[in-house]
Amino acid sequence: MPRSQPSPQSLVRPLVHGLHAYVPGEQPRIRGLIKLNTNENPYPPSPRVLRATQGAVDGRFRLYPNPTSQALRERLAKLHGCDPSQVLVGNGSDEVLALAVRAFVEPEVGCRKASKATVQYLDPSYSLYPVLAAIHGARTHAVPLGPDFALPAMPSGKRAGRKGWNPEAALSLVTTPNAPSGRGFTNTELETLCRATRGVVVLDEAYVDFARENALALALKYPHVLVFRTFSKAYSLCFQRVGYCVGHPELIEALDRIRDSYNVNGLGQVAALATLDDLPYYRRNFKRVIATRERLTTALTALGFSVVPSQTNFIFVRPPGPPAESWLKSLRDQRILVRWFRTPGLSDRLRITIGSDAEADRLVRVVRQLQRTRPNH
């Protein structure tokens, strides 16, 4: 008699059964929606980028791309005043985040020192961080932000309280400017954090082009600090998935050792290189987004919204009147998508991507209409 086959469910690791996957923003299935829920740039890539990408749609499709994104690494190194050995390119910065967890953190099972198995992050922050830690079987340590989403106080000694910053954590992930709050952190604050930490510190600068300052110099100054960047948010390349990190060559080499071969597609490399050829175009767009952000902040504040001062391409708001979830549904009924989080401590707020001026004006008009025509608004 043949043996009975195991159920597919029994073949999956128990750890995977218990995972809570990252939940991305809603992707529209109908036309005509104003999409202000996933922090995409409202403006298209540079015409130079489109021409370069279209020009690469040819017979090279049958070939593998450069396995290390060498040309792009060299250009980024030149831009940031460092050596190519200090740059690693990934399939979006999310891939590089996953590599960092795998390279610098021990799985909790069998690890004798808890700190070596710990992924530390601020709370609230990018909700992918605990997912990556869970996939790896690592410990998580969420450090509550202070009032108004400020950085927590750094410990003066080697140890912190149970909920405070742990100087010994194997990997600390810091979104700066922060998401979902949009609050920016100064380089002085970040340097204090880096100096207080002995494990690897990742400064995740996905939104830095909309901020007042950046912390790249810290990655070039301290051997345990990495700065992560992406071409998605500010450079309108979400579709291509290109990100990178900068730091000490030995940390970069560790990430490179476990990187998938040919991890960045060829069109993505072409598009990113062409992007770096036309930075003035993007810098003009940064200014446009910032101007719209400030105008929208002023308009919504006047309508009773509480808005966290933002240094990103989104704003985090507490709407007046009914619950934030009700506002989410009402705006969606008017064909405007924004982001709402069920997470305790965030559920009274909405995150609103900065769109074009026309989209921002439409949002304000709809808010006024809802407040005027609905008794519960």
C-alpha positions as CSV (number, residue, x, y, z in Angstrom):
1,M,0.0,0.0,0.0
2,P,1.4,3.5,-0.9
3,R,2.1,5.8,2.0
4,S,-0.4,8.6,2.5
5,Q,1.0,11.9,1.4
6,P,1.4,14.7,4.0
7,S,-1.0,17.7,3.7
8,P,0.5,20.8,2.1
9,Q,-0.1,22.7,5.3
10,S,2.1,20.3,7.2
11,L,5.0,21.0,4.8
12,V,5.1,24.7,5.7
13,R,7.3,25.9,8.6
14,P,5.3,26.8,11.7
15,L,7.0,30.1,11.8
16,V,5.5,30.9,8.3
17,H,2.0,29.9,9.5
18,G,2.2,32.5,12.2
19,L,3.4,35.4,10.1
20,H,1.4,38.6,9.7
21,A,2.4,39.8,6.2
22,Y,3.0,43.4,5.3
23,V,-0.2,45.0,4.0
24,P,0.4,47.5,1.2
25,G,-1.9,50.4,0.3
26,E,-5.0,49.6,-1.7
27,Q,-4.4,49.4,-5.5
28,P,-7.3,50.9,-7.4
29,R,-9.3,48.5,-9.6
30,I,-11.5,51.2,-11.2
31,R,-10.4,54.2,-13.3
32,G,-10.6,57.8,-12.2
33,L,-9.6,57.5,-8.6
34,I,-7.2,60.0,-7.1
35,K,-4.6,57.8,-5.5
36,L,-3.2,59.5,-2.3
37,N,-2.5,56.3,-0.3
38,T,0.9,54.9,-1.4
39,N,3.3,57.9,-1.4
40,E,4.0,57.8,-5.1
41,N,5.3,60.9,-6.9
42,P,2.5,62.7,-8.8
43,Y,5.0,63.7,-11.5
44,P,6.3,61.3,-14.2
45,P,10.0,60.4,-14.6
46,S,12.2,62.8,-16.7
47,P,11.7,62.5,-20.5
48,R,15.3,61.5,-20.6
49,V,14.6,58.5,-18.4
50,L,11.6,57.5,-20.5
51,R,13.7,57.7,-23.7
52,A,16.6,55.7,-22.2
53,T,14.2,53.0,-20.9
54,Q,12.3,52.8,-24.2
55,G,15.7,52.6,-26.1
56,A,16.7,49.6,-24.0
57,V,13.7,47.6,-25.1
58,D,15.7,45.6,-27.7
59,G,17.6,42.4,-28.2
60,R,19.4,42.6,-24.9
61,F,16.3,41.3,-23.2
62,R,17.7,37.8,-23.7
63,L,20.8,38.7,-21.7
64,Y,21.3,38.9,-18.0
65,P,21.8,42.5,-16.6
66,N,25.1,43.5,-14.9
67,P,25.1,41.3,-11.8
68,T,26.4,44.0,-9.4
69,S,24.8,47.1,-11.0
70,Q,28.4,48.3,-11.5
71,A,27.8,51.4,-13.6
72,L,25.0,52.5,-11.2
73,R,27.2,51.9,-8.2
74,E,30.0,54.0,-9.7
75,R,27.6,56.8,-10.5
76,L,26.1,56.8,-7.0
77,A,29.6,56.7,-5.4
78,K,30.6,59.8,-7.4
79,L,27.3,61.5,-6.4
80,H,27.9,60.8,-2.7
81,G,31.7,61.3,-2.6
82,C,32.6,57.8,-1.7
83,D,34.0,54.6,-3.2
84,P,31.9,52.1,-5.2
85,S,32.8,49.5,-2.6
86,Q,30.7,51.6,-0.2
87,V,27.5,51.2,-2.3
88,L,25.1,48.3,-2.8
89,V,22.1,48.4,-5.1
90,G,19.0,46.3,-4.5
91,N,15.6,45.4,-5.9
92,G,14.1,48.4,-4.1
93,S,15.4,49.4,-0.7
94,D,13.0,46.7,0.8
95,E,15.4,44.0,-0.6
96,V,18.3,45.7,1.1
97,L,16.4,45.9,4.4
98,A,15.8,42.1,4.2
99,L,19.5,41.6,3.4
100,A,20.5,43.6,6.5
101,V,18.3,41.4,8.8
102,R,19.8,38.3,7.3
103,A,23.4,39.6,7.5
104,F,23.5,41.2,10.9
105,V,21.0,39.4,13.1
106,E,21.0,35.9,14.5
107,P,17.8,33.9,14.5
108,E,16.5,33.7,18.1
109,V,16.4,29.9,18.3
110,G,19.8,28.8,19.6
111,C,21.2,32.3,20.1
112,R,22.7,32.7,23.6
113,K,22.8,36.5,23.6
114,A,19.4,38.1,23.1
115,S,20.8,41.3,21.7
116,K,22.4,39.5,18.8
117,A,19.0,38.2,17.8
118,T,17.2,41.6,18.1
119,V,15.9,43.9,15.4
120,Q,15.1,47.3,17.0
121,Y,12.9,49.9,15.4
122,L,10.9,52.9,16.4
123,D,7.1,52.7,17.0
124,P,5.2,53.8,15.0
125,S,7.4,53.3,11.9
126,Y,7.6,51.3,8.7
127,S,5.4,48.3,9.3
128,L,7.7,46.1,7.1
129,Y,10.4,46.0,9.8
130,P,8.7,43.6,12.2
131,V,7.7,41.4,9.3
132,L,11.3,41.0,8.1
133,A,12.4,40.2,11.6
134,A,9.6,37.6,12.0
135,I,10.5,35.9,8.7
136,H,14.1,35.6,9.9
137,G,13.0,34.2,13.3
138,A,14.5,37.2,15.1
139,R,13.4,39.0,18.2
140,T,11.8,42.4,17.8
141,H,12.1,45.5,20.0
142,A,9.7,48.3,19.3
143,V,10.8,51.6,21.0
144,P,7.9,54.1,21.4
145,L,8.4,57.5,20.0
146,G,8.1,60.4,22.2
147,P,5.4,63.1,22.2
148,D,4.5,64.4,18.8
149,F,6.5,61.5,17.3
150,A,9.8,62.7,18.5
151,L,12.9,60.5,18.9
152,P,13.1,58.8,22.3
153,A,15.8,59.7,24.8
154,M,19.0,57.8,24.4
155,P,20.3,55.8,27.4
156,S,23.4,57.2,29.1
157,G,24.7,53.8,30.1
158,K,24.9,50.4,28.4
159,R,21.4,49.3,29.3
160,A,18.0,50.8,28.7
161,G,14.6,50.0,30.2
162,R,12.4,47.3,28.8
163,K,10.7,49.7,26.4
164,G,13.7,52.1,25.9
165,W,16.4,52.2,23.3
166,N,18.7,49.1,23.4
167,P,22.3,50.1,22.6
168,E,23.2,46.5,22.1
169,A,20.6,45.5,19.5
170,A,22.1,43.7,16.6
171,L,20.2,45.9,14.1
172,S,18.4,49.2,14.6
173,L,16.1,50.5,11.8
174,V,15.3,54.2,11.9
175,T,13.1,55.7,9.2
176,T,14.2,59.3,8.8
177,P,12.1,61.3,8.1
178,N,9.7,59.1,9.9
179,A,6.8,57.2,8.5
180,P,3.8,57.4,8.9
181,S,4.2,60.6,11.0
182,G,6.2,62.5,8.4
183,R,8.3,64.1,11.2
184,G,11.9,64.9,10.4
185,F,14.9,64.3,12.7
186,T,17.9,66.5,12.8
187,N,21.4,65.2,12.1
188,T,22.4,66.1,15.6
189,E,19.6,63.9,17.0
190,L,20.6,61.0,14.7
191,E,24.3,61.3,15.5
192,T,23.5,61.0,19.2
193,L,21.4,57.9,18.4
194,C,24.3,56.4,16.3
195,R,26.9,57.1,19.0
196,A,24.7,55.5,21.6
197,T,24.3,52.3,19.6
198,R,26.9,49.5,19.2
199,G,25.0,47.3,16.7
200,V,24.4,48.2,13.1
201,V,22.2,51.3,12.6
202,V,20.2,51.7,9.4
203,L,19.0,55.2,8.6
204,D,16.2,54.6,6.2
205,E,16.0,57.8,4.1
206,A,13.2,56.8,1.7
207,Y,11.7,60.3,1.9
208,V,14.9,62.4,2.5
209,D,14.6,64.4,-0.7
210,F,11.6,66.2,0.8
211,A,13.4,67.0,4.0
212,R,15.5,69.8,5.3
213,E,18.7,67.7,5.7
214,N,20.1,64.2,5.1
215,A,22.3,62.0,7.2
216,L,24.5,60.5,4.5
217,A,27.6,61.9,6.2
218,L,26.9,59.7,9.2
219,A,27.2,56.6,7.1
220,L,30.6,57.8,5.8
221,K,31.8,58.7,9.3
222,Y,30.7,55.8,11.5
223,P,31.6,52.2,10.5
224,H,28.4,50.7,12.0
225,V,26.0,53.1,10.2
226,L,24.3,52.5,6.8
227,V,22.1,54.9,4.9
228,F,19.4,53.5,2.7
229,R,17.8,55.3,-0.3
230,T,15.3,54.5,-3.0
231,F,14.5,55.7,-6.5
232,S,10.8,55.1,-5.9
233,K,9.4,58.0,-3.8
234,A,11.2,61.1,-5.1
235,Y,12.4,59.8,-8.5
236,S,9.2,58.3,-9.8
237,L,10.5,54.8,-10.4
238,C,8.2,52.7,-8.2
239,F,7.5,50.5,-11.2
240,Q,11.2,49.6,-11.6
241,R,12.1,48.8,-8.0
242,V,15.6,50.2,-7.5
243,G,17.1,51.1,-4.1
244,Y,20.6,51.2,-2.6
245,C,22.6,51.7,0.6
246,V,25.8,53.5,1.5
247,G,28.2,52.5,4.3
248,H,31.4,50.9,5.4
249,P,32.9,48.5,2.8
250,E,32.9,45.6,5.2
251,L,29.2,46.0,5.9
252,I,28.5,46.4,2.2
253,E,30.5,43.2,1.4
254,A,28.5,41.3,4.0
255,L,25.2,42.3,2.2
256,D,26.7,41.5,-1.1
257,R,27.6,38.0,0.0
258,I,24.0,37.1,0.5
259,R,22.5,39.2,-2.3
260,D,20.7,37.3,-5.0
261,S,22.5,37.1,-8.3
262,Y,21.2,39.6,-10.9
263,N,19.0,41.1,-8.3
264,V,18.3,44.4,-10.1
265,N,16.7,44.2,-13.5
266,G,18.3,45.7,-16.5
267,L,15.7,48.3,-17.3
268,G,15.8,49.4,-13.7
269,Q,19.5,50.0,-13.9
270,V,19.1,51.9,-17.2
271,A,16.3,54.1,-15.7
272,A,18.3,54.8,-12.5
273,L,21.4,55.9,-14.4
274,A,19.3,58.1,-16.7
275,T,17.7,59.6,-13.5
276,L,21.1,60.6,-12.2
277,D,21.7,62.3,-15.6
278,D,18.8,64.7,-15.0
279,L,18.8,65.6,-11.4
280,P,17.8,69.2,-12.0
281,Y,14.4,68.0,-13.3
282,Y,13.8,66.0,-10.1
283,R,14.9,68.8,-7.8
284,R,12.3,71.1,-9.4
285,N,9.7,68.4,-8.7
286,F,10.8,68.1,-5.1
287,K,10.2,71.8,-4.7
288,R,6.7,71.4,-6.3
289,V,5.8,68.6,-3.9
290,I,7.0,70.6,-0.9
291,A,5.1,73.7,-1.9
292,T,1.9,71.6,-2.4
293,R,2.5,69.9,1.0
294,E,2.7,73.3,2.8
295,R,-0.4,74.6,1.0
296,L,-2.4,71.5,1.7
297,T,-1.3,71.5,5.4
298,T,-2.5,75.1,5.7
299,A,-5.9,74.4,4.0
300,L,-6.7,71.3,6.1
301,T,-5.6,73.0,9.3
302,A,-8.1,75.7,8.5
303,L,-10.8,73.0,8.2
304,G,-10.1,71.6,11.6
305,F,-7.6,68.9,10.9
306,S,-4.6,68.4,13.2
307,V,-1.5,68.0,10.9
308,V,1.9,66.7,12.0
309,P,4.6,69.0,10.5
310,S,5.9,66.9,7.6
311,Q,9.3,66.6,5.9
312,T,8.1,63.9,3.5
313,N,5.8,63.6,0.5
314,F,2.8,62.9,2.7
315,I,1.0,64.4,5.7
316,F,-0.3,62.6,8.8
317,V,-3.6,64.1,10.0
318,R,-6.2,63.7,12.7
319,P,-9.5,64.6,11.1
320,P,-12.2,66.5,13.0
321,G,-15.6,65.0,13.9
322,P,-16.2,61.4,13.0
323,P,-13.5,58.6,13.3
324,A,-10.7,58.5,10.7
325,E,-12.1,55.3,9.3
326,S,-15.3,57.1,8.5
327,W,-13.4,59.8,6.7
328,L,-11.5,57.1,4.8
329,K,-14.8,55.6,3.5
330,S,-16.4,59.0,2.8
331,L,-13.3,60.1,0.7
332,R,-13.3,56.8,-1.1
333,D,-17.0,57.3,-2.0
334,Q,-15.8,60.6,-3.6
335,R,-13.1,58.6,-5.5
336,I,-10.2,59.7,-3.4
337,L,-7.9,57.0,-1.8
338,V,-6.0,57.8,1.4
339,R,-4.4,55.5,3.9
340,W,-5.8,54.5,7.3
341,F,-4.1,52.2,9.8
342,R,-5.9,49.9,12.2
343,T,-2.9,50.0,14.5
344,P,-3.6,51.2,18.1
345,G,-2.3,54.7,18.5
346,L,-2.7,55.4,14.8
347,S,-6.3,54.6,14.1
348,D,-7.5,58.2,14.7
349,R,-5.4,59.5,11.8
350,L,-5.1,59.4,8.1
351,R,-1.9,59.4,5.9
352,I,-2.4,61.5,2.8
353,T,0.1,61.4,-0.1
354,I,1.0,64.8,-1.6
355,G,-0.4,64.7,-5.1
356,S,-0.5,67.3,-7.8
357,D,-1.9,70.8,-7.1
358,A,-5.1,69.7,-8.9
359,E,-5.5,66.6,-6.7
360,A,-4.8,68.6,-3.6
361,D,-7.5,71.2,-4.6
362,R,-9.9,68.4,-5.3
363,L,-9.3,66.8,-1.8
364,V,-9.9,70.2,-0.1
365,R,-13.1,70.8,-2.1
366,V,-14.4,67.3,-1.1
367,V,-13.6,67.8,2.5
368,R,-15.5,71.1,2.6
369,Q,-18.4,69.4,0.8
370,L,-18.5,66.6,3.4
371,Q,-18.4,69.0,6.3
372,R,-21.2,71.1,4.8
373,T,-23.6,68.4,3.6
374,R,-23.2,65.6,6.2
375,P,-24.5,66.0,9.7
376,N,-21.8,63.8,11.2
377,H,-19.1,65.8,9.6
